[in-house]
Amino acid sequence: MANTASENRALSEEELQDLVASSDAGARDPAGGVGTLLAVVAVVWSLFQVLLASPLANYILPGDVINNSRQVHLAFAVFLAFMAYPAFKSSPRHYIPIADWLIGLAGAFIAMYGFIFYQKIVDAGGLADDVDKWFALAGLLILFEGARRALGPAMAIIATIFLAYVFFGSSDIVPDVIRWKGASLKKAMSHMWITSEGVFGIALGVSTKFVFLFVLFGALLDKAGAGNYFIKMAFGALGHLKGGPAKAAVVGSAATGLISGSSIANVVTTGTFTIPLMKRVGFSAEKAGAVEVASSVNGQIMPPVMGAAAFLMVEYVGISYVEVITHAFLPATISYIALVYIVHLEAVKNNMPTLGNRVVSMGKTIGGMMAFFVGFALLCYGVQYPVGWIAAAAGDASAVVLSVLIFVAYAVLLWLAASVPDLEPDDPNAEEVELPVVGDIYKSGLYFLLPIIVLVYFLMIEQKSPGLSAFWATMLLFVILLTQRPLKAIFRGESDMANAFTQGVADLIQGLIDGARNMIGIGLATATAGVIVGTVTLTGVGQVMADLVEFLSGGNLIGMLVMVGLLSLILGMGLPTTANYIVVSSLMAGVVVELGAQSGLIVPLIAVHLFVFYFGIMADVTPPVGLASFAAAAVSGGDAIKTGFVAFFYSLRTVALPFVFIFNTDLLLIDVTVTQGILVFITASIAILVFTAGTMGWFLTKSRVYESVALILIAFALFRPDFVMNRIQPPFAQIEPANFTTALGDASEGSEMRLVVSGPDFDTGEIKETTLVLPVGAGSGDDRLTASGLLLLEEDGVVKMDEPAFSSPFADTLQSFDFYGDNPVQIASVKAPSDQMPKEMVFIPALILLLLVAFVQRARITREGVPA
């Protein structure tokens, strides 16, 4: 791939599809009976996963199969990996060598080992015996080889290093700080393969339960034609503006991100059309590719269908998927707003021409798009009311009634679609580019919104599990794929019904195959990452790494966050996003929360996981191994490394935002009212646009250095008003620990007090600190103290603390302290809330300064005649 990109030649459509296939679904595509057999296996895997997610799973599938569904999932993934991915570049592509058949079948058998020999393992107490350990070792080796083929060598190498550490952790070559006693082959293999601590752990479970259905949903929606519809709509709405193809690429990629979890597939799908048009209006090959990369990669952070790592957060953080996408919504939205602004500034700076001869005002375009997105959101939210009325009126028959009504709505929308011609992909290299008119084409794909509405309804309104929500949306897509062609034929008065239905069946089968092949890499990534997680849990190296990072960062939270970000970027050079997230979050997430508490900052766990996720997706951009950048360069004919650097520059907002929401959790909509949420959205949008203008060196005209610095400082003040206000008026007053109970009684109900607790660490005996946030409830000071579960004893002016009761609110937080050592656990300081002006007051001087910069630039434009 690197060679291809370095030739600076745009690849043909066939070569691009080969690029996507080799990266996402496997480069091997045998014909004849073997090809049919592999297609059948892929379809069976997809149907098994759909059945597993269905409400009927417990009635149709045996309980043993459901309980061991992770083993079945991995068996399919391993077998298809050896069928679809050649061992080397020189290996045959059109047939499968005998060795690959043998290894694939052996891998599938060993993946199912825990299911086949379930009773034997249970009788052995869930541990491996002398036979099991050799099968487990063979299974790991086959898994690593499959991961090497599907994901590249880095994943297998890193997993091998971690596994070697399990065995040889006591060796002299291992640094003292991470040395441990080592494990026997039996113990290690039992932990990694037989239990659910290693390969068959949480990550593979999430891949089995949730991720497959969403990947399949995307594959089927794309096969139905939604991808082309979204791109056409984006070009119809934005293509006529200055830099229009780039703006359409951003919006089209955001929409395509709903149905594609792969950055590379997203780049090629939208990029084959958008990149040539961007070059036509004046973007260089590298900048055109970089815009596509930046917008495609961000598709993974855009709700409601985010990247696979978002589903892992549900398990790792212990919150619902609804909460995950709620927290992720605002940063993702303003990130895309900023990217549209970036390409607008590029177009203005270079005075780029527009495409076509249609003249539409910018205000009308923005207003129309806002109306569409707000209307769609209100539709998704408002559908609960008629559904509720029907459920109340129809009772037990409501499911049948609702199903009929959905089909009627689908039929009506399909009738509208049949009234206009089907959308055909345009040729971006044609001499004359005719931009589609939204008013002419919007009818052709409105029915594609129905599965998305169903998905959002079950996720957000009914709050069903992600797997069940995706199941119902996928069922609707089954109906759409099977019926859209025949029904359109009927509505258009055509007679070739049989052929239309046959094509629909073929579309459905191909969608099932695509979904399964796209899951091979994710299944292997989550399984292989399980080895790394298993090593952390078996050896305890996670705590050692935490201490090491804390030492290297000097206990500074920002320093640690920078190190976590760098670790994500470095690992991301070889690991896919999902595996990268699993590794870094399992090693570092808890450490950041703990260090934040020691620094007096309460960092929500979801904020840290989103921080790791954001830096994980940046790895697809960053040179020298950003795969999405290589894919874009292959489309544009530009230099891959330069494309990566430009894309990284365009993605600076994606680097900055995680640091912002760690310190200002309002951006994640944590503990904010509706009014506050609207205010946060408006100010954050302004802030990200101002930050973009500052980093691009262009606001109303080319900025002077001091103007760019001022713009970045204004953005900081809008993003972090608390930082500025805390310097003017401290939010807390220091109270003597001995006066804690009195201060607790004086505090107003609903406020918070902060206690800095100091004492010996249970493991090391070293003195450490952490911060407790104590909500102030009703009653007197003594009543409030009793409700907190804290047991305090004052001696000689020192407020000592006994171990809290097991069920008390702070039992988990304080369990790492040694309450029975020579040094007591004590309250080091108490912070009571003090009167402070609302932090939003900082917005006023920041916006005044912004207006001042605008006034200065406007005056310069008038004076010098510089174009805006």
Summary of the structure (lengths in Angstrom):
residues: 868
radius of gyration: 28.7
end to end distance: 40.7
largest distance: 95.7
contacts: 3069
relative contact order: 0.09
helix: 70%
strand: 5%
